[in-house]
Amino acid sequence: MILVDTNILLRLVLNDNPTLSPKARIIFERISSGEVDSLITLLTISEVVYTLERSYKIPKREIVESLSKLFNILNLKVEKQKLIQRTFTIYVSKNISFPDSYHVAYMESKRLNQIYSFDTDFDKFPKIKRLEK
């Protein structure tokens, strides 16, 4: 199993570097062909989302479409894939940050309904009670 770092995903998704983007494509061809098994962590997905949204100003829907394609690569495991898929849905539909979307998805999965937070985005979810004290 080989871990895939953020910079590889960014070069693949952005296809913006004449030297590194082709190398990223070759890596993913090796993974897709079954030559190697690989893993992408939740932290890597989070870092990619943040970078694409903040630095490259890519719309959330496009980010989710690009990264969701990774889930179909047989020899690529994505840590907490189902939770990330739910996170993507919340991230796009409720227009909140990726970490907050993850927290909502996590809370749903664990049947939690309270969160300590000053972030009013959690008020968009009727089943979640936001606590400030």
Number of C-alpha atoms within 10 A of each C-alpha: 10 11 13 17 16 19 15 17 21 20 19 21 17 13 15 12 13 9 10 16 20 15 15 20 17 13 17 23 14 15 19 18 12 14 12 15 16 21 16 20 17 16 12 18 19 15 17 21 23 19 15 18 17 11 9 10 11 15 12 21 13 13 19 17 11 13 16 15 9 17 14 10 17 13 20 22 18 19 15 11 15 13 17 22 17 17 23 23 16 19 23 18 12 13 13 16 18 22 14 16 24 23 16 24 23 16 16 15 12 9 10 14 14 13 16 11 13 11 12 8 15 23 11 12 12 9 15 16 16 19 12 9 6
